[in-house]
Amino acid sequence: MHAETDPQIRADLDKAMAKHRAERTLQRLESHLQNHDWLALERPTIADCAVCPYVLPTPEGGMDLEPWPAILAWMPRIKELPACCAPG
């Protein structure tokens, strides 16, 4: 079967593509957070609240965040915000 018609092959390709895109996005986020505590204005903003629901569950999707220490340092800061949308 071909990737276009075999659902399992297609699912594997989609996972690989999603992982690649996630890694590229996380690297961009990491690069910014290496020099800044927050995503905009050097203080928490709606940008942090908008991004956190996508980043915080990353480990649940099978992505290890160890390669991105600045993101790991940002996560507790975002979770501490009183009106944060972060789970748990």
SEDRENDREN-144612 format. One record per atom (N, C-alpha, C, CB): residue number from 1; atom name; x negated, y negated, z negated. Coordinates in nm, 2 decimals. Glycine has a CB too. Layout:
BEGIN
LUMMI  nr atom      u      v      w
LUMMI NUM   CA      X      Y      Z
...
! end
This chain:
BEGIN
LUMMI  nr atom      u      v      w
LUMMI   1    N  -0.08   0.12   0.00
LUMMI   1   CA   0.00   0.00   0.00
LUMMI   1    C  -0.09  -0.13   0.00
LUMMI   1   CB   0.09   0.00  -0.12
LUMMI   2    N  -0.03  -0.23   0.05
LUMMI   2   CA  -0.10  -0.36   0.05
LUMMI   2    C  -0.06  -0.44  -0.07
LUMMI   2   CB  -0.07  -0.43   0.18
LUMMI   3    N  -0.14  -0.54  -0.10
LUMMI   3   CA  -0.12  -0.63  -0.22
LUMMI   3    C   0.01  -0.70  -0.20
LUMMI   3   CB  -0.23  -0.73  -0.23
LUMMI   4    N   0.05  -0.73  -0.08
LUMMI   4   CA   0.17  -0.81  -0.05
LUMMI   4    C   0.30  -0.72  -0.09
LUMMI   4   CB   0.18  -0.85   0.09
LUMMI   5    N   0.29  -0.59  -0.08
LUMMI   5   CA   0.41  -0.51  -0.10
LUMMI   5    C   0.40  -0.42  -0.23
LUMMI   5   CB   0.42  -0.42   0.02
LUMMI   6    N   0.29  -0.40  -0.28
LUMMI   6   CA   0.28  -0.32  -0.41
LUMMI   6    C   0.29  -0.41  -0.53
LUMMI   6   CB   0.14  -0.24  -0.41
LUMMI   7    N   0.40  -0.40  -0.60
LUMMI   7   CA   0.42  -0.49  -0.72
LUMMI   7    C   0.30  -0.49  -0.82
LUMMI   7   CB   0.55  -0.46  -0.79
LUMMI   8    N   0.24  -0.37  -0.85
LUMMI   8   CA   0.14  -0.36  -0.94
LUMMI   8    C   0.01  -0.44  -0.90
LUMMI   8   CB   0.11  -0.22  -0.98
LUMMI   9    N  -0.02  -0.42  -0.77
LUMMI   9   CA  -0.14  -0.49  -0.72
LUMMI   9    C  -0.11  -0.64  -0.72
LUMMI   9   CB  -0.17  -0.44  -0.57
LUMMI  10    N   0.01  -0.68  -0.68
LUMMI  10   CA   0.04  -0.82  -0.68
LUMMI  10    C   0.03  -0.88  -0.82
LUMMI  10   CB   0.18  -0.84  -0.62
LUMMI  11    N   0.08  -0.80  -0.92
LUMMI  11   CA   0.08  -0.85  -1.06
LUMMI  11    C  -0.07  -0.87  -1.11
LUMMI  11   CB   0.15  -0.75  -1.15
LUMMI  12    N  -0.15  -0.77  -1.07
LUMMI  12   CA  -0.29  -0.78  -1.11
LUMMI  12    C  -0.36  -0.90  -1.04
LUMMI  12   CB  -0.37  -0.65  -1.07
LUMMI  13    N  -0.33  -0.93  -0.92
LUMMI  13   CA  -0.38  -1.04  -0.85
LUMMI  13    C  -0.33  -1.17  -0.91
LUMMI  13   CB  -0.34  -1.04  -0.70
LUMMI  14    N  -0.21  -1.18  -0.95
LUMMI  14   CA  -0.15  -1.29  -1.01
LUMMI  14    C  -0.22  -1.32  -1.15
LUMMI  14   CB   0.00  -1.28  -1.03
LUMMI  15    N  -0.25  -1.21  -1.22
LUMMI  15   CA  -0.31  -1.23  -1.35
LUMMI  15    C  -0.45  -1.28  -1.33
LUMMI  15   CB  -0.32  -1.09  -1.43
LUMMI  16    N  -0.52  -1.23  -1.24
LUMMI  16   CA  -0.66  -1.28  -1.21
LUMMI  16    C  -0.66  -1.42  -1.17
LUMMI  16   CB  -0.73  -1.19  -1.10
LUMMI  17    N  -0.57  -1.46  -1.08
LUMMI  17   CA  -0.56  -1.60  -1.04
LUMMI  17    C  -0.52  -1.69  -1.16
LUMMI  17   CB  -0.45  -1.61  -0.93
LUMMI  18    N  -0.42  -1.65  -1.24
LUMMI  18   CA  -0.38  -1.73  -1.36
LUMMI  18    C  -0.50  -1.74  -1.45
LUMMI  18   CB  -0.26  -1.66  -1.43
LUMMI  19    N  -0.58  -1.64  -1.47
LUMMI  19   CA  -0.69  -1.65  -1.56
LUMMI  19    C  -0.79  -1.74  -1.51
LUMMI  19   CB  -0.76  -1.51  -1.58
LUMMI  20    N  -0.82  -1.74  -1.38
LUMMI  20   CA  -0.92  -1.83  -1.32
LUMMI  20    C  -0.87  -1.97  -1.34
LUMMI  20   CB  -0.93  -1.79  -1.17
LUMMI  21    N  -0.74  -2.00  -1.31
LUMMI  21   CA  -0.69  -2.14  -1.32
LUMMI  21    C  -0.70  -2.18  -1.47
LUMMI  21   CB  -0.55  -2.14  -1.27
LUMMI  22    N  -0.66  -2.09  -1.56
LUMMI  22   CA  -0.67  -2.13  -1.70
LUMMI  22    C  -0.81  -2.16  -1.75
LUMMI  22   CB  -0.61  -2.01  -1.79
LUMMI  23    N  -0.91  -2.08  -1.70
LUMMI  23   CA  -1.05  -2.11  -1.74
LUMMI  23    C  -1.09  -2.24  -1.68
LUMMI  23   CB  -1.14  -2.00  -1.68
LUMMI  24    N  -1.05  -2.28  -1.56
LUMMI  24   CA  -1.09  -2.41  -1.50
LUMMI  24    C  -1.03  -2.52  -1.58
LUMMI  24   CB  -1.04  -2.42  -1.36
LUMMI  25    N  -0.90  -2.51  -1.62
LUMMI  25   CA  -0.83  -2.61  -1.70
LUMMI  25    C  -0.89  -2.62  -1.84
LUMMI  25   CB  -0.68  -2.58  -1.71
LUMMI  26    N  -0.92  -2.51  -1.90
LUMMI  26   CA  -0.98  -2.51  -2.04
LUMMI  26    C  -1.12  -2.58  -2.03
LUMMI  26   CB  -0.99  -2.37  -2.09
LUMMI  27    N  -1.19  -2.55  -1.93
LUMMI  27   CA  -1.33  -2.61  -1.91
LUMMI  27    C  -1.32  -2.77  -1.90
LUMMI  27   CB  -1.40  -2.56  -1.79
LUMMI  28    N  -1.22  -2.81  -1.83
LUMMI  28   CA  -1.20  -2.96  -1.82
LUMMI  28    C  -1.16  -3.02  -1.95
LUMMI  28   CB  -1.09  -2.99  -1.71
LUMMI  29    N  -1.07  -2.95  -2.02
LUMMI  29   CA  -1.03  -2.99  -2.16
LUMMI  29    C  -1.15  -2.99  -2.25
LUMMI  29   CB  -0.91  -2.91  -2.21
LUMMI  30    N  -1.22  -2.89  -2.25
LUMMI  30   CA  -1.34  -2.87  -2.33
LUMMI  30    C  -1.44  -2.99  -2.30
LUMMI  30   CB  -1.41  -2.74  -2.30
LUMMI  31    N  -1.46  -3.02  -2.18
LUMMI  31   CA  -1.56  -3.13  -2.14
LUMMI  31    C  -1.51  -3.26  -2.20
LUMMI  31   CB  -1.57  -3.14  -1.99
LUMMI  32    N  -1.39  -3.29  -2.20
LUMMI  32   CA  -1.34  -3.41  -2.26
LUMMI  32    C  -1.35  -3.41  -2.41
LUMMI  32   CB  -1.19  -3.43  -2.22
LUMMI  33    N  -1.31  -3.30  -2.47
LUMMI  33   CA  -1.31  -3.29  -2.62
LUMMI  33    C  -1.45  -3.28  -2.68
LUMMI  33   CB  -1.22  -3.17  -2.66
LUMMI  34    N  -1.55  -3.25  -2.60
LUMMI  34   CA  -1.68  -3.25  -2.65
LUMMI  34    C  -1.73  -3.39  -2.69
LUMMI  34   CB  -1.78  -3.20  -2.54
LUMMI  35    N  -1.67  -3.49  -2.63
LUMMI  35   CA  -1.70  -3.63  -2.66
LUMMI  35    C  -1.59  -3.71  -2.72
LUMMI  35   CB  -1.74  -3.70  -2.53
LUMMI  36    N  -1.47  -3.65  -2.74
LUMMI  36   CA  -1.36  -3.72  -2.80
LUMMI  36    C  -1.28  -3.63  -2.90
LUMMI  36   CB  -1.26  -3.77  -2.69
LUMMI  37    N  -1.23  -3.68  -3.00
LUMMI  37   CA  -1.15  -3.60  -3.09
LUMMI  37    C  -1.01  -3.58  -3.04
LUMMI  37   CB  -1.14  -3.67  -3.23
LUMMI  38    N  -0.96  -3.67  -2.96
LUMMI  38   CA  -0.83  -3.66  -2.91
LUMMI  38    C  -0.83  -3.68  -2.76
LUMMI  38   CB  -0.74  -3.77  -2.97
LUMMI  39    N  -0.72  -3.65  -2.69
LUMMI  39   CA  -0.71  -3.66  -2.55
LUMMI  39    C  -0.70  -3.80  -2.49
LUMMI  39   CB  -0.59  -3.58  -2.50
LUMMI  40    N  -0.65  -3.89  -2.57
LUMMI  40   CA  -0.64  -4.03  -2.52
LUMMI  40    C  -0.65  -4.13  -2.64
LUMMI  40   CB  -0.51  -4.05  -2.44
LUMMI  41    N  -0.70  -4.24  -2.61
LUMMI  41   CA  -0.70  -4.35  -2.71
LUMMI  41    C  -0.77  -4.33  -2.84
LUMMI  41   CB  -0.56  -4.39  -2.74
LUMMI  42    N  -0.85  -4.22  -2.85
LUMMI  42   CA  -0.93  -4.19  -2.97
LUMMI  42    C  -0.84  -4.18  -3.10
LUMMI  42   CB  -1.03  -4.30  -2.99
LUMMI  43    N  -0.72  -4.14  -3.07
LUMMI  43   CA  -0.62  -4.11  -3.18
LUMMI  43    C  -0.52  -4.02  -3.12
LUMMI  43   CB  -0.56  -4.24  -3.24
LUMMI  44    N  -0.44  -3.95  -3.21
LUMMI  44   CA  -0.34  -3.86  -3.16
LUMMI  44    C  -0.24  -3.94  -3.08
LUMMI  44   CB  -0.27  -3.78  -3.27
LUMMI  45    N  -0.20  -3.89  -2.96
LUMMI  45   CA  -0.10  -3.95  -2.88
LUMMI  45    C  -0.01  -3.84  -2.82
LUMMI  45   CB  -0.16  -4.03  -2.76
LUMMI  46    N   0.09  -3.88  -2.75
LUMMI  46   CA   0.18  -3.79  -2.68
LUMMI  46    C   0.10  -3.69  -2.59
LUMMI  46   CB   0.29  -3.86  -2.60
LUMMI  47    N  -0.02  -3.73  -2.55
LUMMI  47   CA  -0.10  -3.64  -2.46
LUMMI  47    C  -0.13  -3.52  -2.54
LUMMI  47   CB  -0.23  -3.71  -2.41
LUMMI  48    N  -0.17  -3.53  -2.66
LUMMI  48   CA  -0.21  -3.41  -2.75
LUMMI  48    C  -0.09  -3.33  -2.77
LUMMI  48   CB  -0.27  -3.46  -2.88
LUMMI  49    N   0.03  -3.39  -2.80
LUMMI  49   CA   0.15  -3.31  -2.82
LUMMI  49    C   0.20  -3.24  -2.69
LUMMI  49   CB   0.26  -3.41  -2.87
LUMMI  50    N   0.17  -3.30  -2.58
LUMMI  50   CA   0.21  -3.24  -2.45
LUMMI  50    C   0.13  -3.12  -2.41
LUMMI  50   CB   0.21  -3.34  -2.34
LUMMI  51    N   0.00  -3.13  -2.45
LUMMI  51   CA  -0.09  -3.02  -2.41
LUMMI  51    C  -0.09  -2.91  -2.51
LUMMI  51   CB  -0.24  -3.08  -2.40
LUMMI  52    N  -0.07  -2.94  -2.64
LUMMI  52   CA  -0.09  -2.83  -2.74
LUMMI  52    C   0.00  -2.71  -2.72
LUMMI  52   CB  -0.05  -2.89  -2.87
LUMMI  53    N   0.12  -2.72  -2.67
LUMMI  53   CA   0.20  -2.59  -2.65
LUMMI  53    C   0.15  -2.50  -2.55
LUMMI  53   CB   0.34  -2.63  -2.61
LUMMI  54    N   0.06  -2.55  -2.46
LUMMI  54   CA   0.00  -2.47  -2.36
LUMMI  54    C  -0.13  -2.41  -2.40
LUMMI  54   CB  -0.02  -2.55  -2.23
LUMMI  55    N  -0.20  -2.48  -2.49
LUMMI  55   CA  -0.33  -2.43  -2.53
LUMMI  55    C  -0.32  -2.34  -2.66
LUMMI  55   CB  -0.42  -2.55  -2.57
LUMMI  56    N  -0.24  -2.38  -2.75
LUMMI  56   CA  -0.24  -2.30  -2.88
LUMMI  56    C  -0.20  -2.15  -2.86
LUMMI  56   CB  -0.14  -2.36  -2.97
LUMMI  57    N  -0.11  -2.11  -2.77
LUMMI  57   CA  -0.09  -1.97  -2.75
LUMMI  57    C  -0.18  -1.90  -2.65
LUMMI  57   CB   0.05  -1.95  -2.70
LUMMI  58    N  -0.29  -1.97  -2.61
LUMMI  58   CA  -0.38  -1.91  -2.51
LUMMI  58    C  -0.43  -1.77  -2.56
LUMMI  58   CB  -0.50  -2.00  -2.49
LUMMI  59    N  -0.47  -1.75  -2.69
LUMMI  59   CA  -0.52  -1.62  -2.73
LUMMI  59    C  -0.41  -1.51  -2.72
LUMMI  59   CB  -0.56  -1.63  -2.87
LUMMI  60    N  -0.28  -1.55  -2.73
LUMMI  60   CA  -0.17  -1.45  -2.71
LUMMI  60    C  -0.17  -1.40  -2.57
LUMMI  60   CB  -0.04  -1.51  -2.75
LUMMI  61    N  -0.22  -1.48  -2.47
LUMMI  61   CA  -0.22  -1.44  -2.33
LUMMI  61    C  -0.34  -1.36  -2.30
LUMMI  61   CB  -0.21  -1.56  -2.25
LUMMI  62    N  -0.43  -1.33  -2.39
LUMMI  62   CA  -0.55  -1.25  -2.37
LUMMI  62    C  -0.67  -1.33  -2.34
LUMMI  62   CB  -0.52  -1.16  -2.26
LUMMI  63    N  -0.66  -1.46  -2.36
LUMMI  63   CA  -0.78  -1.55  -2.33
LUMMI  63    C  -0.85  -1.58  -2.46
LUMMI  63   CB  -0.74  -1.68  -2.26
LUMMI  64    N  -0.98  -1.55  -2.46
LUMMI  64   CA  -1.06  -1.58  -2.58
LUMMI  64    C  -1.11  -1.73  -2.57
LUMMI  64   CB  -1.19  -1.49  -2.58
LUMMI  65    N  -1.09  -1.80  -2.68
LUMMI  65   CA  -1.12  -1.94  -2.68
LUMMI  65    C  -1.26  -1.97  -2.74
LUMMI  65   CB  -1.02  -2.02  -2.76
LUMMI  66    N  -1.34  -1.87  -2.77
LUMMI  66   CA  -1.47  -1.88  -2.82
LUMMI  66    C  -1.56  -1.96  -2.73
LUMMI  66   CB  -1.53  -1.75  -2.85
LUMMI  67    N  -1.55  -1.95  -2.60
LUMMI  67   CA  -1.64  -2.02  -2.51
LUMMI  67    C  -1.61  -2.17  -2.51
LUMMI  67   CB  -1.63  -1.97  -2.37
LUMMI  68    N  -1.51  -2.22  -2.58
LUMMI  68   CA  -1.47  -2.35  -2.58
LUMMI  68    C  -1.46  -2.41  -2.73
LUMMI  68   CB  -1.33  -2.37  -2.51
LUMMI  69    N  -1.57  -2.43  -2.79
LUMMI  69   CA  -1.57  -2.47  -2.93
LUMMI  69    C  -1.51  -2.61  -2.96
LUMMI  69   CB  -1.71  -2.48  -2.98
LUMMI  70    N  -1.51  -2.70  -2.86
LUMMI  70   CA  -1.44  -2.83  -2.88
LUMMI  70    C  -1.29  -2.81  -2.89
LUMMI  70   CB  -1.48  -2.93  -2.77
LUMMI  71    N  -1.24  -2.72  -2.81
LUMMI  71   CA  -1.10  -2.69  -2.81
LUMMI  71    C  -1.06  -2.63  -2.94
LUMMI  71   CB  -1.05  -2.60  -2.69
LUMMI  72    N  -1.15  -2.53  -2.99
LUMMI  72   CA  -1.12  -2.47  -3.12
LUMMI  72    C  -1.13  -2.57  -3.23
LUMMI  72   CB  -1.23  -2.36  -3.14
LUMMI  73    N  -1.21  -2.68  -3.22
LUMMI  73   CA  -1.21  -2.78  -3.32
LUMMI  73    C  -1.09  -2.87  -3.31
LUMMI  73   CB  -1.34  -2.86  -3.31
LUMMI  74    N  -1.04  -2.89  -3.20
LUMMI  74   CA  -0.92  -2.98  -3.17
LUMMI  74    C  -0.79  -2.91  -3.23
LUMMI  74   CB  -0.91  -3.01  -3.02
LUMMI  75    N  -0.78  -2.78  -3.22
LUMMI  75   CA  -0.66  -2.71  -3.25
LUMMI  75    C  -0.62  -2.74  -3.40
LUMMI  75   CB  -0.68  -2.56  -3.23
LUMMI  76    N  -0.71  -2.73  -3.50
LUMMI  76   CA  -0.66  -2.76  -3.64
LUMMI  76    C  -0.62  -2.90  -3.65
LUMMI  76   CB  -0.78  -2.72  -3.73
LUMMI  77    N  -0.69  -2.99  -3.58
LUMMI  77   CA  -0.65  -3.14  -3.59
LUMMI  77    C  -0.51  -3.15  -3.54
LUMMI  77   CB  -0.74  -3.22  -3.51
LUMMI  78    N  -0.47  -3.09  -3.43
LUMMI  78   CA  -0.34  -3.11  -3.37
LUMMI  78    C  -0.23  -3.04  -3.46
LUMMI  78   CB  -0.33  -3.05  -3.23
LUMMI  79    N  -0.27  -2.93  -3.52
LUMMI  79   CA  -0.18  -2.86  -3.61
LUMMI  79    C  -0.15  -2.94  -3.74
LUMMI  79   CB  -0.23  -2.72  -3.65
LUMMI  80    N  -0.24  -3.02  -3.78
LUMMI  80   CA  -0.22  -3.10  -3.90
LUMMI  80    C  -0.14  -3.23  -3.88
LUMMI  80   CB  -0.36  -3.15  -3.95
LUMMI  81    N  -0.10  -3.26  -3.76
LUMMI  81   CA  -0.02  -3.38  -3.74
LUMMI  81    C   0.12  -3.35  -3.80
LUMMI  81   CB  -0.01  -3.41  -3.59
LUMMI  82    N   0.17  -3.45  -3.87
LUMMI  82   CA   0.30  -3.43  -3.93
LUMMI  82    C   0.42  -3.40  -3.84
LUMMI  82   CB   0.34  -3.55  -4.02
LUMMI  83    N   0.42  -3.46  -3.72
LUMMI  83   CA   0.53  -3.44  -3.63
LUMMI  83    C   0.48  -3.36  -3.51
LUMMI  83   CB   0.58  -3.57  -3.58
LUMMI  84    N   0.39  -3.27  -3.53
LUMMI  84   CA   0.33  -3.19  -3.42
LUMMI  84    C   0.42  -3.09  -3.38
LUMMI  84   CB   0.19  -3.13  -3.47
LUMMI  85    N   0.41  -3.06  -3.25
LUMMI  85   CA   0.50  -2.95  -3.19
LUMMI  85    C   0.43  -2.82  -3.20
LUMMI  85   CB   0.53  -2.99  -3.04
LUMMI  86    N   0.32  -2.81  -3.26
LUMMI  86   CA   0.24  -2.69  -3.27
LUMMI  86    C   0.31  -2.58  -3.36
LUMMI  86   CB   0.10  -2.71  -3.33
LUMMI  87    N   0.32  -2.46  -3.31
LUMMI  87   CA   0.38  -2.35  -3.39
LUMMI  87    C   0.29  -2.31  -3.51
LUMMI  87   CB   0.41  -2.23  -3.30
LUMMI  88    N   0.35  -2.26  -3.61
LUMMI  88   CA   0.28  -2.21  -3.72
LUMMI  88    C   0.20  -2.31  -3.80
LUMMI  88   CB   0.19  -2.10  -3.68
! end
